[in-house]
Amino acid sequence: ILKVLNSTFRRFRHEFGTDVVLSQIKYILELFAGPLLNIFNVVVQQIEIHATNSNAQLILFTSLKLISNIFYSLNAVDIPAIFEDNLSTWVTGFLKYLSFEPKVAEIVESDNEDTPALFHKTQACIIANGNLYIEKYEEEFQPYLPQFVTAVWNLLMKTPNKPKFDPLVTSAIHFLTTVSRSTCYKLFEPTNILTDICKNVIVPNIKLRKSDIYAFDDDPMDYVKKDMEGSDTGTRRRSAFELVKGLRKNFENQVTVIFANDINEMLKEHSLNPSTNWTSKDAAIYLFTALAVTRATASEGVTTVNQWVPIREFYVSQVVPELNSDLSQLPQLKASCLNFINSFRRQFTVEDFQLLLPVFVRCFATDNVVISSYAATCLDRFLLVKDKDTFRFGRTLLQPQLGPLLKSLFEALKPQTNVENHYLMKAIARVFSISGSDVLPYCEMAMEVLNFKVEIIYKSPSNPEFGYYLFECLAQIISLLCKNNPSAVDQVEAKLFPVFAKIVMDPSADVFSPFVFQLLAFLLELRHGKLPDSYKPLLNELTTPIYWEQQGNVPALTRLLRAYITSGPDFVVSSLLNILGVFQKLIASRINDYLGFYILEDIVVYIPHHQFMFALKEIFQLIFIRLQKSKTTQLIKGFIVFMSVFIGVHGTSLLFQTMSEIQPGIFAMILQKFWVTHAESIKGAIERKACVIAMTKLAFECPEMLQPPYVELWPNLIQLIVNIIEQVEVETVASPEDHFNVEEEHGGNYTTGFSTLHHAYKVEYDPFKQIESGKTYFAKNLRINSNQQIHSMIQRTGPAYETIRKYF
């Protein structure tokens, strides 16, 4: 029963205190709070009675652990009155087991040396409850806090430094950290207590253990992820780091003095025998970082530092000598030095960066995965540092070292151990992004290496981020080589097509297919309206249903189909039925319906209307059916833009005629229910311009609009045109570099479905580019078609009337 309750109530740990949640908890408490306290008291009594009974102790401590978890879950949202009233009983019971000495081995033993035992798991749960109360209900918990702190402290002092105790130790340190940041921080104010915490809790847990050293060699990529990406929150080292920061909040001067002595002692110990005592220097660097960092973010690094800590002096005396020495010796210490410079990158000058570039080149040349990955992360993040809107370490600084840097990076990609090292690939993509045309001499080398990597891994890629950055880099190469030199497209295609063809034709290569379709579309768009023979056999293949079943393919395939339509409309006509079949599938989807309208718009713009007239009525019927079954704002806006493009290209008569064949007067309903109510919220300068042009044509070129039932909507249409014109949406067109340098970075951008390649960005075509703007088009037609009837109806446009008068 306790297991079921624990599983059921855990969700409250992540809920907000809404009325619904609070009412649910209230109902639960009415049923279970009393019995839970009774069971807790019984378990506490039975543990003493059956102190030497192994089977009983296993059952009782399992129950105690579950009760502790349930206590946390039911108190996570708010403190219930029934728990507050009985808090003394709960805390007294919990405290007993922080100092409890088990008499049976079974509850303190585990299957292996890395797995916590039942008893220690229970203690960790109890400490978590204390941490919850000091974080959220400090006033209620304050009477019991000194006892709890003492119990946790004593537990820490006697807990061995073995991996199986890590969850217990980290839970205890986290509790002390929370206390140090609370209003009860004065518990640590006595000098002897503060010194004891620093020397007996923090320093021992900051030092590397054998298990940490083994992890560096046995699973280097996991080591990098935990250390560089901050996913080591459950480790002793990270917990000790946070405790240093917590103590500094109220005792910065005292803590700085205490740790300065510890750091000097560690460095002195290292100097006595550097090859043997290297872990002392590693601990000194880590402790120095904890002492120096006041505020930091993942994207910015350290932004505020402890003014009493000499960061530059430490860097010059301790970090630089290590990085300038043999990188193959004591690699874990070298990695810690790289982590140091990554953390404090904002404190480095241009001159520092210039001296570091050769160090990075040497790091990439090593066969140590951790060192090359750390160096790649450092390079990537240094290149993101900005002073206001300017990159501090920009293109001009990279240029002198660009050749050696790229060559060493690509060399580091080749070994099998680094097959999918996304840190290296991300650094390469960043260097290409920052350097722009400076990388042109290295594009051929880059394409050869990247093409080789795709060939190796496309069937079973294991690291999605690596694949994303690889194709992002290929997109940059294509853009650099072909954007201003269309003749280079043939050469690029010759190198990429063989492996691209394998990916397209292999159903198991579906991870990379969305990227390949984007790059094929990009290459085709760069040909500016020419469809080469090499693309033609692929068109019918791309319209087969199997490719459209994977959601990740859909946006990329849509773009590729559009590229076919714009590049070779005469050729596409023979496959138009298949393409319209794709539209039918897209329009039926709430997720993809807008993509179907993109295809229709290109058909309308690029293919003569007599070629698609056979399907026009059915197209509108499909749209109407979807509107009846499941209309969404996205669908309505897409339909309005499509109708706008249609009217802008082919006029109003064809649209009226087709819709009237389906149902007389249906367009009046479309105008009233959808167009007039949603057009103003349409986004995009091109789309809004199309809407204004279409509505202007409806108002002045469509005789039906001056007859019932449409004439009643005419003033609304004019007012809508004015609103769109006068409230022009201001869009910032970001460069691909701006997109790429947004520090999501990169998890926010990649998904297992579809990820946009920013450097293969699509420039949207304006089908009405011959018209300067919607405003000038409307004003011109207003003047040309001015007559008494028009003037009379304009006066009924309400607030828009005064604005319209300015257009004459």
N, C-alpha and C positions, 0 to 999 in steps of 0.2 A: 504493500500500500504506500509506504514512504517513497519508494522508487517512482511510482506512478505520480504521486503528488509533486515530487521534485521535478520530474519531467514536465508536468503540466504548468507549474508555477514559474518556471525559469523565464518564461516570456516577459514577465513583469520587470525583469532586470533591464529591459531595453524599451520600456514604455514610458510615455509622458503622463503627467498627472491630469489627464482629461477627466471629465465627469463620468464618462463611460467606464474608463479603467478604474477609477476610484470606487464606483458603485460595484464593479465586479469584485474588487479586493474586499470591500465591505461585506459582501455576501459570503465570500470564502472565509473571512475571519469569523463570521457568525457561526459557521459550521465547524471550522478546524482549529482556530486559535487556542481555545481552551483545551481540547484533546491533545494538541501538539505540545503544550506546556506540561500536561500530565505525563505524556509519553517521555518527554525530556527528563522529568524528575525521576521517573521509573528507571530509565536507562542509566542515569547517574548513580542511583542506588544499586542497581544490579551489577554495574561495573565493579563496585567495591566488594559486593557479596561474592562474585565469581571471579575474583582477581587472578586466580591460578588456573582457571578453566579455559583452555585454548579455544575450543569451539564456541563457548559462550562469549569470550572476548571478541572474537572475529565478528559474530553477529551483532554484538552490542556497539562496537566501534563503527561498524558499517551503518548502523542505525543512527549513531551520533553524527556521523559525517552527513548523512542525508538530512537530518534535522537541522544541522548548521546551514546547509544549502537552502533549505526551505525558509529558514529564518531570514537569510539574506534576500531571497526573492520577494518575500512578503513585506520586507522593510525597504526595498529598493526605490519605490515610488515616493512614499511618505511614511512617517513613523506612525503606526497604528496606536491608538490609545491603549489597547489591551497589552501591547508589548511594552509601551512606556510605563504602564502601571506595574508591570512585573519585571521591569528591567533588572532589578537587583538579583532576582532569582536566575535570570538568564546569564548575566555577566558572572555571577559567582560560580555557576556551573561551568561556563566556558573557561574561566581563569584556572579552575582546578586542573584542566587537561593541558594547559600550557606548561605546567610544572610536574605533570604526572610521570611516574616512573613505572612503566609496564613490567609485569612479572612473568609474562609469557612471550616467547620469542616470535611467535607467528605474526603478531600485529606490527612488529618492527622489522620484519624481514620481507624482502621482495624477490621477484624472480631473477632479476639481474641488478648489477651495480648502478644502472642508470634509471631504474624505475623506483619511484617513491613507494614506501610501505604505507599500509592502511593508516597506521597511527599518525604518521607525519602528514599524510593527506588531510586527516581530520584537523590536525593543528593548523595547517595552512588555511583551511576553511574558517576556523574560529578567528584567526587573525584577520582574515578578509572581512568578517563581520565587524570587528573592532575598527577596521579602516573605513568601512561604510559609515559607521556612526560618527567617527571624528570628522569625516568629510561633510556629512549632511545634517547630523544632529548633535553638534558639538556641545551645545548647552546641556542637553539631556545626558550626554555621556561623560561630561566633565568630572562628576564625583568619582567615577570609576577609572578615569584615565591614568592617574599615577600608578595604580596597581597594574593596569594593563601594560603600561610602558615598561615597568620593572620586569613583569613576567616575560614580555617579548625580548627585552634586553638579555635577561638571564638565559633564555632559550637560544638566542643567537650565540652567546658566549660558549655554550657547550655543544653546539651542533657541528659535526665534523665537516671538513671541506671536501666533500665527495659529491659527484653528480646527482646521486639519488636524493640528496637533501636540497637541491637547487630550488624547487618550487616553494619549499618551506622557508628557506633563507630569503628568497626574493620577496615573498609575501611579508616577511617580518621587516625587511629593509624598507619596503614600500610603506608600511605602517609608520615607521619612524620618520620617513620623508613627509608623509601627510601631517604628522604632528609638528614637524619643524616648520611647516608652512602655515599652521593654524595659529589661532590666538593663544594657544597653550604652549607656544614655543619656549616659554621661560623655564619649562621643565629641563631644558638642555642648557640653561644659562650658566650654571656652575662650571668653572674652568675644568675641573677634574672630569666631569661628565662629558663635556664637549671634546676634551682630549681623548677620553676613552673611546667615544664613538668614532672619532677620526682614525685612531691608531688600531683599534681592535675590531671595528666593523668595516670601515671603508677600505683601508689599505690592504688587508688580507684578501678582500673580495675583488679588488681591482687587479691583482696579480694574475698572470696567466697560469693555468693549471695544465697538467699533462694532456688532459682531454681536449683543451683548446689548441694545443700544439699539434695533436694528432689530427684534429679537424682541418687544420690549415693544409696538411698534406693529403689527407684522405678524401676530403670533399671540398676542394678549393672554391667552386662556384657558390656553394651554400655558405661558406665562410664569408665570401665577399658580400653576398646578399644580406647576411645578418649584420655585418659590420658597417658597410658603406650605405646601405639603404635603411638602417635603423630598425630592422626587424628583429633585433636582439633584445626586445623589451623585457623578455622573461629571463634574462641571464643575470647572474650575480654582478657581473661587471657593469652592465647598464644600470642596474638598480643602485649600485654604489655611486655611479656617476650622478644619478638623479638626487641621491641623498646629499652629495656635495652641494649641488645647486640649491637644494632645500635649506641646508644649514646656512648657506651664504645669504639667504634672504634677510636674516636677522642678525647674523654673526659674521659678516663678511671679513672684517679686519682680523678677528680672532682666528677664523678658519684659514685665512690666507697665511698667517704667521705659522700656524701649526703645520700646514701642508708644505709650506716652503722648506721647512726643516726636513720633512719626510722626503720630499723630492731630492733635496741635496744629499741626503743619506743614500737614497737609491742610486743616484748618479755616482756617488763616491764608491759604492759597492761595485757598480758596473766597471768603473775605471780600474779596479784592482785586477780584474780578469775579464776583459770585454767578451771574449768568445764563450765563456762559461756563464757569466752573469748578465747576459743580454736581456733576460726577462726583467731585470731590475730597471734597466733603462726604458724598456717597453712600458712598464708600469708607471714610471716617472712621466713619460710623454702623455699617457692616458690621464693621469692625475692632474698634470699641468693643464691639459685641455679642459677637464672638468672645472678646474679652479678659475680658468680664464674666461670661459664662455658665460656671458650673462644672458644674451638673447640670440637665438639662432632659428633659422627655418631651413627646410630641405632645399628650397630653391635658391635662397640667398646666401646660405652659409651663416657664419657668425656675423651678426650685425652690431652687437653691443658687447663690449668686453669689460673685464674687471680692471679698473685703472691701476690697481696695485700690482698687477702681474706683468713682468717684462717680456712680452711675447716676442718681440723682434730679437732681443738678446738670446732668448732660448732657441729661437729658430736658427740663428747664425752659429751658435756654439754647439748645439746638440743635433739639430736636424740636418743641416747642410753637410756636415762631415760624413754622416751616414749615407746620404744619397750620392755623394761623390766617391764613395768607396766601392768596392767590388759588390755588385748587386746580387751575385750568386751566393755570397756569404751572409748568413743570418737573415734570410729573406723575410721572415715574419717581422723583424724589427724594421726593415726597409718599408714594409707595407704600413706599419704604424706611422712612420715618418710621412709617407704619402697621404695617409688619412689626416695627419696634422695639417699639412698645407692645404688639403681640400677644405677642411673645416674653416681655416682662417684666410680663405682666398680673398675676401674683401679687404683684408689688411695688407695685401701685397701690392707693390708698386709695379709699374711698367718694367722697370729695370729688373726686378725680381723675376717677373714672368719670362723675360728674355733669357735669363740664366737657367730657368727651369726647363725651357724647351729642349735643350740637349739632354737633360736628365730624363725627360719623357721618352725621347728617342732611344736612349739606352734601356729604359724599362721595357719598351715594346720589343726590344731585341732579345730579352731574356726568355728562357723557356718556362718561367714560373708564371702560372696562370693568375695567381693572386696579384702579383706585382704588376703585370701588364694590364690587368683589369682595373686595379686601383689607379694606375697612371692614366688610363683611358677616361675614367670617371673624373679625375682631376682636370684633365685637358678640357673635357666637355663642359664642366661647370665653371672653369675659369673663363671660357669663351662666352659664357652667359652673363658675366658680371657687367653691370651697367652703372654709369654715373649719370643720373638723370635719364636721358634718352639715348646716350651714346655708349657703345661697347668700350669698356676700358682696355681690354686686351683684344684688339680688333685685327683687321685684315693686314695692315701695314706691319704689325709685329710678327705675324705668322709668316709673311712672305719670305724672309731670309732662310727660315728653317723648313719651308713647306715641302721641298723635295725629300730630305731625310725623314721628315715626320711621316709623310704619306707612305713612303717605301717601307719604313719600319712597321707602320700600322698594318699594311697589307701583308707583310711577311708574317706578322703575328697571327693573322687570320688563317694561315695555311695549315699549321699543325692540326692533326686530328683531335688533339685535346681541346683545341679552341674552335671546333667546328661551328658551334653556335654561341659564341661569346658576344652577347648583345652590347656589352660595355664597349668593346672595341668597335663594333659596327656603328654604335651611336656616336662615338667620337669621330669616326670617319665622316659620317653624315654631317656632323656639326662643323668640321673643318671645311668640307665642301660648301656648306651653307654660308659660312662667314667669308670664305676666300673668294667666292664668285669666279670670275673668269681667270683668276690666277691659277686655278687647278687645271685649266685646259691642257697643258702639256702632260698631265698625269691621267687624263681620262681614259686613254686606251689601256694603260696598265690596270686601272681600276675596273674597267668593264671586263677585262679578261679574268681577273681574280673573282669578281662578283658573279660572273656567268658560271665560272667553275663551281663556286659555292652553291649556286642554285641547282646545278646539275647533280651535285652530291646529295642534297638534302630534300629536294622537292617532294619525294614520295612519302617521307615520314619526318617532317620537321618537328623538333621537340621544344623549340623556344620561340613563341610567337613574336616577341619583341625583336629578336634577331631578324626574322623574316621581314617585319615591317621596315626596320631601318635599312635593310639591304635594298629593298625595292624603292624606298625613299631616295637612297643614294643613286640608284639607276635612273630614277626620274630626274634627279639633278643633272646627271651626265647627259641625258637626252636633251634636256633644256639648254644646257650650255653649248652642246655641239650643234644642235639643229635649229634653235630658235632664230638665229640670224643667218643661218646657212642651210636652207632647205635641201641642198644637194647632199648634205651629210646624212639625211634620213635613210637613204638606201644603204649606206655603209653600216649604220647602227642596226638597222633591221636584219642585215645579213648576219650579224654576230648574235643577235638576240633571238631571232625567229626559230632556230632549231630547238632550243630548250623551251621556248614559249609554246611551240607546237606540241611538245611532249606533255606539258602541263595541261594545255587545253583539251587534249585528246585522252588524258588519263583521269578517270573519275576519282581515283584515290588521291589526286593532287589538289583537292578542293581547298586546302588552306591557302595556297598561293594563287589560285585562279582569279580571285577578285583583283589582286594586284596586277596580274598579267593583262586582264581585260582593260584595266585603267591605262596601262602603258600602251597597249595596242591602240586604244582610242586616242591617246595623247599623240602618238606617232602619226596617226591618220589625220588628226586635226592640224598638225604641223605641215601637212602637204597642201593646205589652203585650197580645198575644193577639187583635189585630184585623187581618184581611186585607182591605185595600181593593180595590176593583174594578180599580184601575190596575195591580195586580201580577198579576192572574189570567191574562191572556193569555200571560204570559211563562213560566208553569210548564212547559207541554209542550215549549216551545222549549229550556228548560234541561236537560231530560232526554234530549235527542238526543245521540248518541255524539260528534258533532264537537266539542262543547264540552269533553268529557272527555278528548280526545286530548292536549291540552296539559297537562303535569304541573303547571304553575304555576296553572292554573285549579282543580285538583281540591280543594285544601283550602277555597278560597273558595266554590266551587260547593256543596260539602258543607254549609258553614255556611248558605248561602242556602237550600238545600233544607230544612234543619232549621228555619230560620225560617218557611218555608211551613208545615211540619208543625205547629209550635207555635202559629202564628198562625191558621191556617185548616184544622184537621183535617177538617172536614166537606167542604170544597172539595177537599182533597188526595186524598180517597178515590177520586175518579174517575180520578186519575192514579197510583194506587198501584202498578199493574202496571209502569208506566214507572220509578217510583222504585225498585222492587225490582230492576228491570233494572240500574239504576245500582249498587245494592248488589252484585249478582252480579259486575259488573266490578271493583268495589273489592276485594271479598273475594278475588279471584283475584290481586291484586297484593301482593307482599311490602312494597311501599312504602306502599300506601294502605289496607291491610286494616282498620286501626284506625278509619278514617273510615267504613267500611261499618257497623261496629258502632255508631257514633254515630247513624247514620240509623235503624238497627233499634231502638235504645233509645228514640228519640223516637216511633217508630211504636207501640211497646209502651205507652208512657206516655200518648200523646195520642189514639190511635185505638182504638175499641172492638175487643175481640179477635175478635168475629164478622166484622169487616170484613177482617181479614188471615188468618183461619183457613185460607182456601183455599190459602195459600202457605206456611204454617208448616212443614209437613213438608219441603217443598223447600228452605226456608231452612236447616234443620238439616242436610239432606243436602249442601248446598253447603259448609257449614262443615266437615263431617266429611271430605268429599273433600279440601278444602284442608289439613286437619290430617294426612291420610294422605300427601299429596304433598309438602308443604313446611311443616312446623310451625315456627313461630318463637316466641320469648318474647312478642313484641308481639302476635301472633295469639292465643296462649293467654290472655294477660291480658285482651285485648279480649273474648274469648269468655266468660271468667269474669264480667266486669262485666256483659255483656249478659244472661247467665243470671241473675245476681243481681237485675238490674232486673226481668226477666221474672217471677221468683218473687216478688219484693217486690210487684209490681202484681197479678199474676194467680194467685198461689199455686203450690203444687207439683204439683197433680194434672195440670194441663194440660201442664206440661213432661214429667212422667213418661209420660203417655199418648202424647204426640207422639213422644218418643224410643223408647218401646217399640214403636210401630208400625214404626219404622225397623229396630230390632234389639232384641229383648228383653235386658234387663240392661245395655244400653250405658251407661246413666247411672252405673252402678257403676264402670265403667272410666273414665268422664270424671272422676268424683270422685277416684278413686284416682290416676290418672296425671297429671291436669292441675290440678284444683281444689286438692286438699290440698297439692300441691307448689309451686304458684305464687301462691296467693291472698295470702299474707303479704307478698309483695314488690310488690303493687299500690300505685301512688301515687295521691294525691289524696284529700282528706277525704271528698268526696261518694261517690267510688267505694268507699272502704274501709267507709263507713257502709252502703252498699248490700250489700256482701259480708256484713257482720255480720248485717244484717236477713235476708238470704236464707238464710244458714246456720242462723240461729235458727229460721226457718220449717221448714227441712229437718229440724232436730233435734226439734222439738216439734209440728209440724203435719202431718208426713208419716208415715203409718203404715208405709210401706215401709221407712223408715229403722230401724225396730225389728225388721225381719225379715232373714234372710240374703238376699243376700250383704251388704246395706248395714249391718247391725248391727255388723259388725266395724269399720266406718269411723266409727261414731258417736263414740267417744272422741277420735279424731283430729280430727273436725269441731269438737268442743267445745274441744279444746286450741287449735286454729287460731283460733277466735273469741276466746279469751282473749288469745292472742298479739297479734292485731290490735288489740284494745281497749287492752291495757296498753302496747303500743309504738306509740302514736298518732303518726302522722307530723305533725310541726310544719311547717306551710306559712306562708310569709310572703306575704300578698296585696299585691303592689306596686301602687301607683297608676300610671296611664298616664304621669304625669310622671316617676316613678321609672324606668319602662322607657325612656322617651325620653331621659333624661339619662345613661343608661349610655353611656360614651364608647367606642363601638365604633370610630368614629363617623364615617362611616356605613357604610363598606365591609363591615364584618362583618355588617351586618343585611341589606343588599340582595343578592339573587341574581337571576339571570335567570329563575329558576323562580317561587318564591313568597316574598313578603315580608309579614310580618304588619304591619298598620297598628295601632300600639299604642294610638292614641287611638280606634280603633273596636273596642276590646276587648269580648269577649263575656263576659257574666256567666252562668256555668253554673247551670242550674236544678237544684235538689235535688228529685227526684221523691218523696222521703219527708220533706219539710220538716215535716209534722205530727208526726213522731217526733223527739223532742229529740236523741237520740243513739243510736248502736248499742249502747252500754254499758247505758243505761237500758232499752232494748228487750229485750236479752238477759236482764238481771237480772229484769225483770218476768215474762218467760216462764219463767225458771228457777223462780221462786217459784210461779207458777200451776200448772206441770206437774210439780211435785215429787212423786215417788212412789218406791216401793221399787226398781223396776227402774231408774229414772233415777238414783237415788242410787248404786246398785250400779255402773252404767256410769261415772258421774262419778268414782268412786274409781279407775278405771282410766286416768284422764287424765294421770297422772304429775305433773310439776311444777305443772300448772295447777290441781290439786285444791285446794291451800291458798288460791289466789287466788279460786277459785269459791266457796269457803265464805263469803267476805266478801260475796258478792252476795245471800245469803239474808237 
